[in-house]
Amino acid sequence: MDGEGGIFALLKCKLDYPCKKNFNTNKKEIKRKVYYFSCNLVPFLELPFRVLHPVTELEALPSPRLLCTHLPHQLLPSGVPALGCRVVYLCWEPKDVLVSTWHYMNKVHKDFHIELDKALDFFCQGVTLYGPFWDHCLGYWKRSVEEPDRVLFFRYGEMMANPTKHVRMLANFLGAPFSSEEESAGVVEEVVRLCSFESLKSLPVNSTGVSDRIGGLPMENSSYFRSAKVGDWRNYLTEEMARKLDCIVEEKLKGSGLSFSHMELGS
């Protein structure tokens, strides 16, 4: 889940302190919150298996609720738009998605292993856990264009290139913008630092121990924090493999207005 933890921590901070006039006075409390931040604090909508763990557990959570999901937009509960739920979608460059998923899948079960070239074949065929990558992105992309006040579409590469800008965008989207006092006190930059991948990865709660987010498949917490580097695919894919995936994704996204050709820094 390279990179997702930062978004969870940012959302958690802003939702827990949405109406404070002086966010800076709560810096110690926010540091404490982030220090004990674990992705386990943000429950999945679909996991652990809801046949055994009904959604009534989620309904019991205090409002505002913060949930995460890997479901495509068309499979979200019908009440999401009706209730005015806001959706933040974090989108990675597809080659980095492939490499990150490949690493993760090879950690899920000790008796399972898949070679990268085979993983690429499956990815190019659209065979992934939550459906074809391009369909997944397009579902949220189209909704963000149609309903920008309800769906915020983030590109990971752009977020990493200018994190403070995206933190402000996120706060505004949630209806909890930073005040002028917070801006002057450097709170935005402090939140970025506290919620950075490096900061979260180094926390004892994330670097040690085991948790079972899936249900029946306990994993080391450190498995959820690997690299989060934009363009990490270059360390694993050949030019031919990269070109193959680029061509397929470009064709699938044609005419949508969504493109990944500009997402990588220095590419």
Disulfide bonds with the S-S distance in Angstrom:
none
